[in-house]
Structures are given as structure tokens and as C-alpha cells.
Amino acid sequence: MLVPAAMVLLADQASKLWATSALSGGERVTVIPRLIQFRLTFNPGAAFSIGAGATWVFTLTTAAAVVGVLYYGRRSHSTTWTVVLGALLGGAVSHLLDRLFREPGFARGHVVDFIDYGPFVGNVADIVLVGSCALLMLLSLRGVPFEAPVDEERPPS
């Protein structure tokens, strides 16, 4: 689970480092005409900047989500579930780092967004988080077991 988490975390933080150094406020760089642009923004809230005045709530919620994914991820005996949970963990940890260490201050930091696709502006972690949630729902709907059946031997943790 830690390998996909680290890959997502590194990709997201590296892309944010690039965005904050290469893009200036308000500048738009066309990537795919009429579909995707790069535009640097700092999001104090959740999706669509909802709750911009309660950044600390998102910090606590994200920290709780990280703990929850770590707890449940260790219980998984399915490679598919573990990889998807690892990707989810990487995106959540990356957002948590933004909340903890970016301006305007500890636990009130703004998330760096720079991928502008129409009505939304996001980042690599946002894409991974949405994709991971969709895959988790698909795994659940398809009945893919999270844990080994009770009658099977479990490898030692």
C-alpha cells in the first residue's frame, strides 16, 4: 500500500512544485485547446472552495481519513484493494501536507490547484482521489473481497 501512496504523493508534490515555480497568478497556459489549461490557484476550502473559512476542519478531516485508510489498508488481503487504498492514501497525505505546511499557516494552508478543466481547477491528487473512490465503489459493487475468507489461512502480518 505504501508504494502507490508514495508514487502519488511524489507525483502530486512535484507537479505542485513545478506549478508554483512556473505559473504566475492568473496566467493561463493552454495544454489542450478548449479542454485543459494550467492556471495556478490556491484553494482554502474543499471542492469548489466550499468552506473556505473552515480550513482547519478539512485538515482534521483529512488527518482522520489518512488514519482510517492506514488502519483498514493493513487489514486488506486483496492486492487490488491495497493498491487502490494506497493511491487514495497518497492523495490524502499530499493534501494534508498542503493544509499543514503551506501559507497562510500551520493547519490552515491552502491546497495548490493548477489543472483547469472547464468549471474545475484541481491537481494530480484530486484526479487520483476521484479515480480511487470510483474504483473503491466498483470493487464493492463487483463483490471483490477485502479480506481473506475466514476459512482460509492468513499470512502473518
C-alpha positions, 0 to 999 in steps of 0.5 A: 500500500505504501508504494502507490501512496508514495508514487502519488504523493511524489507525483502530486508534490512535484507537479505542485512544485513545478506549478508554483515555480512556473505559473504566475497568478492568473496566467493561463497556459493552454495544454489542450485547446478548449479542454485543459489549461494550467492556471495556478490557484490556491484553494482554502476550502474543499471542492469548489472552495466550499468552506473556505473559512473552515480550513482547519476542519478539512485538515482534521478531516483529512488527518482522520481519513489518512488514519482510517485508510492506514488502519483498514489498508493493513487489514486488506488481503486483496492486492487490488484493494491495497493498491487502490487504498494506497493511491487514495492514501497518497492523495490524502497525505499530499493534501494534508501536507498542503493544509499543514505546511503551506501559507497562510499557516500551520493547519490552515494552508491552502491546497495548490490547484493548477489543472483547469478543466472547464468549471474545475481547477484541481491537481494530480491528487484530486484526479487520483482521489476521484479515480480511487473512490470510483474504483473503491465503489466498483470493487464493492459493487463487483463483490471483490473481497477485502479480506481473506475468507475466514476459512482460509489461512492468513499470512502473518502480518 
